[in-house]
Amino acid sequence: MVVRSAPSAVLLGGDVTGGVLRVGASVQRPMRACSPSVHALLRHLESAGFSGAPRVIGVEGQTEILSYVPGEVPARPLPGYTVSDATLVALADLLRRFHDAAASFEPPAGAVWEDGSALDDDPELVGHCDVTPANVVFREEPSLGGPARLVPYALIDFDMARPTTRLFDVVTTLRHWAPLADPVDRDPAQRELDAGARLRLFCDAYGLARRDRLRLVETARARFGRSYLAMREMAETRGGGWARMWEEGAGQRIRRAARWLDANEDALHEHLI
């Protein structure tokens, strides 16, 4: 039960989910059709010992109540610590631990998931499918011989979670963190990054199998195509944040990213073999 008199604050940062409110140590969010399925996943992660996700506290009417994950969620323009090699390695480890915990999850009968761009042929697990900087919580950890540093330690906002493959979730993550994007559309802190070298660093830290590395660029190309169509449809049918992102050029950014991928495919592939 939520204590209504507890200090509250509106939480910002989501692109399409409004009405998110922090109340003390909990977060209140509007229920969605996929929420019961997401709750089942979060409860499984808790039982599997994965600490990097919110806990389900309960439901009141049309409001879900989750635990608040303390820490820092980077906003744009991205701070420098988000683009370090150490951050990328820690993020790969976090995603791998999430996947390993989610692999034993059996969705409830009739589970409903949010529509999106996931490649759902022969799914291996329920992935997060939206590991953007806005959905990663950082916290301070001590560093040997130096000051504490901020590292990613939790994933939040599982609204886009759905059955997929490890590779697709890796590709979706690298889309934002390598990043797989035309330099003109990258955050200023990412403009000079060597995306190919970062692909290799992430895949090594995750332990991605060779067969998946060989399919990574191909999967990214398929993701761009599906993402473009999915975002256009949601902008047209749902409006709200989806329409705003589309009007602000999301579709054109996806198209530019796809062209950049084509132009740099050979160089990227060399980092992966």
Helices and strands as residue ranges (DSSP letters): E 8-10, E 21-23, E 26-30, H 35-47, E 56-60, E 63-67, G 80-83, H 85-102, E 125-127, G 133-135, E 136-143, E 146-155, E 162-164, H 166-177, G 183-185, G 188-190, H 195-206, H 210-214, H 216-237, H 240-247, H 250-272
